[in-house]
Amino acid sequence: MRAQSAVMASLLCLVAILLAGCATFGEPESVGPGSPRIARLRFEPETVRPGEATLMSFYFEVGTADLAECVVVEQGVRQFQLYTSLQPITHSLREYSGVVAGTVEVPMRWSSEGIRSLEVHAVSKAGKTSNRLRATLTVR
């Protein structure tokens, strides 16, 4: 009976940790006037080997035509441990400056295996932040 109680306590603890990790993403923010809007976040292919490239793409609209960068925040499970990256990954989008709407394509690579839950948002030159989108990428 004591072993069952210990197993149940560990399972409850594991569920609480996983739920706490999921809560760090939060709900998508509402977009204010002049802020970029993004949609249709995709990774092609969705499963890659370590070191292989995947193409991250998303559609954007920004009335001020001043898209500056996109920010990728990574969370995932690696070797059965939940982790959150400490530093967001930032990509310059200078080549989209002057464009009101279009599709951003950024090649990305990961060197280690794991299931990554990625959150992406865009930032204008004025510092206005877009809505946030999430997608999953598997590196194995």
N, C-alpha and C positions, 0 to 999 in steps of 0.2 A: 504494500500500500504506500509506503514511504517513497519508493522508486517512482510510482505513478505521480505522486504529488510533485516530485522534483522535475519530472518530465513536463508536466503541465505548467509549472512555474517558468521553466526555461522557454517553452513555446510562447507563453504570454509575454515574456520579456522580449523575445525575438520579434513578435508582432508589434509591440510598442516601439521598438527601435526602428523597424521598417516604416511604420506610419509617421514617426517623427522625421525621418529622412525625406519622406514624400512631402511633408508640409513645408519644407524650405522653399519649394517652387512657388507656392501660393497661387492665387487666381490671377488670370491675365488682367493687366491694367486697362482702364478705359483710355482711349486715345483722345487727346485734346486737339483744339484747332491748330493747324500747322504742323502737327506731328505726322511722321510717316506711318503708314499702315502696311502690314505684311500678311501674306496668306500662303497656303499650300507649301509648307516646309517639307522637303523630301531629301532622302539620301539614296543615291543610285550607285552601286547596289546597296541594299540594306544590311548585307552580311559581307564582311571582308576578312582577309587574313591580316595578321600584324604586318605593318609596313606597306600594305596595299592602299591605293587611293580610293576614296569614295567622293562623289560629287554632291555637295550640299547645294540645294537650290531653293529659292523662295521668290514669290511674286511680291513686288512692292509698288506703292503709290505714295508720292510725296509732292504736294502741290507747289512747294517752294523750290523743287528740283535741286535740293542741296544735301543729298544722302552722303554721309561721311564714312560710316563704319557699321559693321555688324558685330555683335558680341555673342559668343557661345559659352554657356555655363554648363559644365559637365557634372553629372552624377552617375553612379553606376554600381555594379556589383562585380568585384574582382576577387577571385579565390575565396568565395563565400563571405566576403566582407563588404558592407555598404560603405561607400565613400563619396565625398563631395570634393571636387577640385577646389583648391584655394584661390587660384588665379583664373579668371575668365580668359577665354581665347578671343582675341580681337583681330578682325580682318578689315583692312582699309578697303573702302568702296569708292575710291577716287574716280575710277573709270566710269562710274554711274552718275557723276556730278553733271548737272544740267539736264538729266533725264527725269521726267515726271512720273513715268510708270514703266515697268519692265520686269525682267526676271534676272535675279542675281544668281551666279554660279561660282562656287568656290570649291576647289579641290582640297580635301582634308585627309590626313593620315594619322593613325594611332599605332604605336609601337608595341603595345601590350594587349593581351586578350581581356575580354570582359564585355558585359552588356552595358551600354551607355544610354542613359536617359539625358537627352540634350535639350536645352532651352535656348532659343535664339531671339534676339531683338535687334532692331536697327536704330541708329542714332543719326540725327541730322547735324549739319554744321553749327546750327544754332543751339545744339545740345538737347533737342526734344527727342524723347524716346518713343518708339513704336510699341504696339501690342507685343505680347510674348507668345511664341509658338513652341511646342514640344514635339520631339520625335525620338524614336529609339533606334540605335545602331548596335549591331553585334559584331565584335571583332573576335574571331576564333580561328 
